[in-house]
Amino acid sequence: MTPAERLARLRLIRTSHVGPVSWQQLMQRFGSAEAAIEALPDLAQRGGRAKLHIASVDSVEREIERVAELGARHVFIDENDYSPQLREVEGAPPVLTVRGDTAMLRQPCVAIVGARNASAVACRFARQLAADLASRGATVVSGLARGVDTAAHVGALGGATAAVIGSGIDVAFPPENAELQEKIATDQLLIAEQPPGAEPLARHFPARNRIIAGLSHGTVVIEAAPKSGSLITARRAGDYGREVMAVPGSPLDPRAQGCNLLIREGATLIQNVDDVLEAVGPIDGRMVREPVRGFAAPAASGEASDGDRGRIAELLGPTPVAVDEIVRQSGQPAAAVQLVLLELELAGRVERHAGARVSLL
């Protein structure tokens, strides 16, 4: 990949209304980020937006310089250092900022997540489970939050652990984990989707959670409220076809309700490391390898008339609907529907949701 294309790829994902799904569609359609950027104004205009703010060369060059100053690097989705597990999932981040050893992502990975206000018993269990998994050759993945996440990372420090944060790679959150975050970045692996300097805003954490689930062959939940971020991670893992595991708790403890609910819904009940290994399969330290796909040539794609655009737009509403259902009801080729949705997204009129669903904004 040339330096110019790397810069263009960053400009593309940092452009307003370009998300992970639309980034990949643009790359597949045009074959390169440089070609996609040239086409953006016309696509957005066809979607109903007169002008689209495209990330400037200067802003992206500053980001590249800042990342280098931090001892970090950008890893794109079609590069060898990118996680093969994460690459498989819908809406995988086109680029990650990383500090540390990405080779550990090619080993079997297990996520451990749970309550921020976890009990002492839960933290002890998370720490021991992480240490046992690490000693058996697994990479322990978590989100560096208070409580269970912190305990899991600490337990796995003697082996391999990867922390996915909801801020820029240079922002420590929570503040009391600054030393732990730096240690993981130096000795293990720290991962951020947001650009350097990005604050840990609430909207960043569901995106962070999907990365944790996507990196891992299975996710273990240890204490979680029914509407917690940990359950979002677990449900994403289930959506991705990965193993969902939970540690049961007392019905009298609100922090156990989410785990007990997951078990009731079919999650594997976990009591020790052997239960985890039985659920996700043998972990023997062998590297996971798969061919890396690229965007070398533009993919064939359909076009849509103004009338087709109108009919497709009429099928959209505030309630998320599957893209396949829009294809079915519109009678249009899938490529044409995807193009119209891309135009509407660039115009800021459509929002994408998990499960390949879309809605009007």
N, C-alpha and C positions, 0 to 999 in steps of 0.2 A: 504494500500500500504506500503510495507516495505521500510526502508531507502535505501536499496540497489537498489530497483526498481526505486525509485524516482531519485536517482543519475544516473542510467542507462538511464532513460527517458530524462534527461537533456543532457547527453552525446550524445544521439541519435539526438536530435534536433540541438545541437551545432556542429554536424559533417558536414563537407563540403559536398555539393550537396544533403543534406537531407532537404527538405522543408516541409511545413505543410501537403501537400497531400501525399507525399511519407512517412512521419512519420506515418500517420494514416494507410496507406497501410501496412507498415512494422509491426505495432502493430496488425493489423487484421490478418496478415498472420502468425505471429509467437507467438502471444498471450502475449508477454512480451518484454520490451525493452532489457532485458539481452539476451534473445534468438536472438532478431533482431541484436544486435551488433555483436554477434558471426557469424551471417550469412553475414554481410556486405561485408567483403573482397571477398567472392566468388561471390556475386551478382554483385559487381563492376567489377570484372574480366570478368564475362560473358558479361558485357556491353562494354568491351574494355579498361578498366582502370587497369593497373597492380597493383597500390597501392592507397588506399583510406586513407586520413587523418581522423582518428577517434578522436574525442575530448577525451583528457586524463582524467583520474580520478582526478588528481591533479588540473587541470584547473577548472573542474566543482565543486570540493570541495571548491575551492577558491571563486567561484561565490556564492555558497550556504552560505558561511560564510559572504561574503560582503552583500548579501541581508538581512541576519539576523541583521548585524550591522546597516543597514539603517532603521530597523524597518519595513521591507517589508517581503513579502513571495511569494513563487511560488504557482500558482494555475493551476492544470492540467485540461485538457478538460473534463475528466470524473469525476471530483470532484464536490461536491455540491456547492462550492463557485463560480464556473464558470458560466458565463451568459448563461441562457437557450436559449436566442435569438441568441447569437453568436455561440453557439454549433451547431445550425441548418445549418449554411452556409458552402458552399464549401470553402475549404482552411482555415478554422478557425484555429487560432494559437493553437498548442498543449499545450503550457504553456504561462502564463502571469505572470509578476511580478507586484504585487499590494501593495499599501499602502492605508489603510482606510477600509471603510465599504462596503463589496461586497454585502450585503443584498439589497442595493438600485438597483442592477442590476436585481433583481427579481420583481421590480415594473415596470410598463409601462415606457419605455424610449423614449425620443424624442431628436434627434440630431438637433443642430442649428449650421450651418456653413456659412462661407461667406468670403468676401474679407479681406485681411490683410490691405489694404489701404482704408478701408471702410470710407464712409462719416460719419459725426457726426450724421446725421439723422438715418442712418442704425444702428449705434452702440446703439443709444437710443432705437430704435425699438427692437433690439436684447435683450437688457438688460430688457426691460419691458416684452417682450414675455416670456423670461426665468423665470422672477419672477412670472408671471401669471401661467405658466405651473407648476412651483415648488409648488405654493400655492394650485394647484389642485391635487397634489399627484404624479406628473410625475418626473422622473429623467432626468435632462437636460444633454446631452452628447455633448462634443465638443473636439477640438484638442489643446486648450491652445495657439493658434497662436495669433498674433497681430490682432487688429480690431474686427471683429464680434465674433470670438471665445472667446476672452477675455471678451467682453461685456456680452456674454451669461453666462459664468461662474460666473461673478460678480453678475449678476441679480439673479442667482439661489442659491447663497450662503445661503440664509435664508431657503432653502428647501434641495434639493438633487441635486448634480451635479457630474459628472464623467468626468475626463480629460484623454484623450488618447494622449500620447506623442510619438514622433518619435525618441527618444533617450533612453539611459538608465534611470532607475528610479531616479538616482542620478545626472542627468545632466539637468540644467534648460535652456530652450530655448523657446522663446527669453530671453536674460539675464534680461530684465526689468520685466519679469514675475516671477522671482525667488521667491519673497515673496508670490505671489498668488499661485504658484505651491506648496509651502510648506504648505500654509493654506489649500489648497484642499487635500493634502496628509494627513494632521493632522485631519481635520474636515469632509472631504467628501471622495472622492476616486480618486486615481491616478493610471493609468494603463500604463504599458510599455511592449512591446513585445521584445525589444532588451535587451541584458544583461547589467548589471551595467557597467558604464563607456563608453558605446557606444555613439559616437557623433551623432548629428542630421544630417546625410547625406541625400542628395536629394533622394536617392533610398529608404530610409526608410519611406518617407511620403505617397506614394501610399499604402504601406502596412498598415500604421497607419489609412489611410482613410477607408480602407475596414473594420477595426475593428469598427470604429465609426458607419458606416452604419450597420454592423452586430449586434451591441449591441442594435440598436434602432428599434422601431416599425415604425417609420417614420422619415424622414429627411427634415428639413426646410432650404432652401438656401436664404440668405439675401445678395444681391449684389455679383456678381461673373462674372469674365471675361469668354468668351466662352471656353477657354482652361485651366481653373483654376483647382486647386486641389478640390475645393468645388464641381465642376461639376463631377469630378471623384467619389467623395463620393456619390453624388446624383445618378449617373448611377449605382454604385454598389448597392445602396439601391433598385433601380428598378430591377436589376438582381436578388436580393434576395427576390423579391416579397413584398418588404416593400413600404409604402406610400412615394411618392416624392412630396414635397410641395415647392413653391417658392413665394417670395414677388415681385410683379411687380415694375418696375421703369421706369424712363424717357428713351425713346429711344435715347436721346441725351447724356446720361451718359454711357460711356463704361462699367462701373462697373455693370450696370443693364442688359447688353446684355445677359449674361448667364442665368439669372433668366427668362427673357422674352422668351428666346429660350426654356427653360424647360417647361414653361407654354404652349407655342405653340405646344410642343411635347406631351402634355397631363398631365403635373404636375398640382396639385391642387393649385389654386391661394389662397394665404393666406393674410389676412388683420388684423387678431386679434387671440387671443387664442381660441375663439369659433370655428373659421374655422379649426384650428389644431385638436381640439377635435372631430369635426364632421368628419374629414378625417381619423383619426386613431382609432376612437371609444371611448367609455366612459373611463375615467381615474378616478377610485374611490379609488386608494390606495391598492387594493387587491394584494396580492403577486401572481406572476406567477410561477407555479410549473410544473415540468415535471420529469419523471423518468430519472435517470442518467445512461447512458450506459457505459459499461466497455469493457475491452479487455481480458476477463478471459480465453478464449479458442481460439486457432488458427482457423481461417476460412479456409474452403476448397478452394483451389486455383489451377488453372491449370498450367501445365508446357508447355514449348515450345522447339521445336527442333532447331538446328542451322539453318536449312532451313527456319523455321517459323520466326526466329529472322531476318534473312536477308530480307524476304518478308515484314515484318512489318516495318523495317528500311527504305526500299525503298519507302514506302508510305509517309514518313516524308520529310519535306523541310523547308526552312526558313520562310514560311508563316504559321501561326498557323492554325491547323486543329482540329476539334472536335474528341475526343477519340472515340465516337460512330461511326464516319465515318470511322476511321481506322479499328474498329471491323467489320463494314459492308463490307469494301472493301477487307480486308485480309481473311475473311471467318473463322477466328480463334475465339475460345471462348473468351468472354470478360475478363475472369480471366487470360488467357494466354497473351492477349494483354497488360493488366495492368502490368503483371510481366515483360514483355520485356521493356515496357516504364520505369518501375522502375529501371531496370538494366541500361538502357541508361542514366537515370537521375543521378544515382549514379556515372556513368562514366563521367559525365559532358558533355554529348552529346545532351541532350534534356532539353528544358526549358518549364515550365508550365505557362499557361496564364489563365486569368479569363474565365469563361464559359466552364470549362473542356476541354480546348484546349492545344495542345502541338506543339512545333516546334523544328527543329534542331538548335543547336548553331553553 
